[in-house]
Amino acid sequence: MRMHKKGHLEERLEACADILTVADLSDKNMKRSALVKEYICFDEIFGNANPARLEIGCGKGKFVCETAKLNPYVNFIACEKISNVLIDACERVKAENIKNVYFLNCAAEVLPRYIKPGSVETIYLNFSNPLPKEGYKKQRLTHPRFLETYRSLLKEGGRIIQKTDDGAFFAFSLESYKQAGYKITEVCEDLKNNPVAGDVETEHEKMFKERGKPIYRIVAEV
Ligand SMILES: C[S@@+](CC[C@H](N)C(=O)[O-])C[C@H]1O[C@@H](n2cnc3c(N)ncnc32)[C@H](O)[C@@H]1O
């Protein structure tokens, strides 16, 4: 489904420039683009040296905004490739004056351009697109090629926390973590009936729960 471009999108993104880095799209080759380094200095943007967590594919930002409010001494970087969606998240952070969230409008593939190796303690993958067709397997955000990238961004002992409603994607991801040498420390096949303290419901999670779908959760450590 094609989404209409929001009105005044460029001006609205510009108004959020202090909490947002928009990726340099001059090179369409993401692999090559990731080799350039323009590291975001977390201490500078947040004005402190608190630990950092990263959400990839944050959508409209409900999860990151609410999680950031629950964890004021943690800094959050939220990545989303579609600016038309991300603008809602940016404007919410501004409206609610949340000081520990910063956004990156880029694809996961180019994160190493902006994020220093070994600088995040947790990566959240919330309801990433399952991309069921075999031909799109390499684009899934838990494909081993992405897990290698995440490993480089994570601190020693860092972890990935993933939630999904898709059983096949859940099974694929479990296999993928193992293949990439991660240690699976938690698996839940029914998060709805086994809630985790401090875990925030995302936009898609709410929708899938209402449709009666199961919610899976995996924690994988490097
Ligand atoms: C199904 S939505 C889930 C949004 C939100 N996390 C939630 O749970 O409500 C998946 C989001 O991931 C984003 N996304 C997909 N592939 C991505 C990539 N390679 N890099 C960054 N974001 C991506 C999509 O644009 C979309 O907003």
The ligand as an SDF file (V2000), in Angstrom:
LIG
                    3D

 27 29  0  0  0  0  0  0  0  0999 V2000
    6.1120   -3.2770   10.4710 C   0  0  0  0  0  0  0  0  0  0  0  0
    6.8250   -1.7450   10.8520 S   0  0  0  0  0  0  0  0  0  0  0  0
    7.0200   -1.8010   12.6320 C   0  0  0  0  0  0  0  0  0  0  0  0
    7.1100   -0.4220   13.2360 C   0  0  0  0  0  0  0  0  0  0  0  0
    7.2970   -0.4020   14.7700 C   0  0  0  0  0  0  0  0  0  0  0  0
    8.5750   -0.9530   15.1400 N   0  0  0  0  0  0  0  0  0  0  0  0
    6.1730   -1.1150   15.4740 C   0  0  0  0  0  0  0  0  0  0  0  0
    6.4210   -2.2000   16.0450 O   0  0  0  0  0  0  0  0  0  0  0  0
    5.0540   -0.6040   15.4740 O   0  0  0  0  0  0  0  0  0  0  0  0
    8.5150   -1.9540   10.3210 C   0  0  0  0  0  0  0  0  0  0  0  0
    9.2610   -0.6400   10.2020 C   0  0  0  0  0  0  0  0  0  0  0  0
   10.6240   -0.9160    9.8910 O   0  0  0  0  0  0  0  0  0  0  0  0
   11.0670    0.0000    8.8970 C   0  0  0  0  0  0  0  0  0  0  0  0
   12.1670   -0.6540    8.1580 N   0  0  0  0  0  0  0  0  0  0  0  0
   12.0630   -1.7260    7.3270 C   0  0  0  0  0  0  0  0  0  0  0  0
   13.2620   -2.0480    6.8310 N   0  0  0  0  0  0  0  0  0  0  0  0
   14.1460   -1.1570    7.3450 C   0  0  0  0  0  0  0  0  0  0  0  0
   15.5450   -0.9560    7.1840 C   0  0  0  0  0  0  0  0  0  0  0  0
   16.2720   -1.7440    6.3810 N   0  0  0  0  0  0  0  0  0  0  0  0
   16.1230    0.0500    7.8540 N   0  0  0  0  0  0  0  0  0  0  0  0
   15.3930    0.8700    8.6690 C   0  0  0  0  0  0  0  0  0  0  0  0
   14.0660    0.7420    8.8500 N   0  0  0  0  0  0  0  0  0  0  0  0
   13.4500   -0.2510    8.2070 C   0  0  0  0  0  0  0  0  0  0  0  0
    9.8270    0.2340    8.0480 C   0  0  0  0  0  0  0  0  0  0  0  0
    9.9160    1.4320    7.3180 O   0  0  0  0  0  0  0  0  0  0  0  0
    8.7240    0.2480    9.0850 C   0  0  0  0  0  0  0  0  0  0  0  0
    8.4850    1.5430    9.6010 O   0  0  0  0  0  0  0  0  0  0  0  0
  1  2  1  0
  2  3  1  0
  2 10  1  0
  3  4  1  0
  4  5  1  0
  5  6  1  0
  5  7  1  0
  7  8  2  0
  7  9  1  0
 10 11  1  0
 11 12  1  0
 11 26  1  0
 12 13  1  0
 13 14  1  0
 13 24  1  0
 14 15  1  0
 14 23  1  0
 15 16  2  0
 16 17  1  0
 17 18  1  0
 17 23  2  0
 18 19  1  0
 18 20  2  0
 20 21  1  0
 21 22  2  0
 22 23  1  0
 24 25  1  0
 24 26  1  0
 26 27  1  0
M  CHG  2   2   1   9  -1
M  END
$$$$
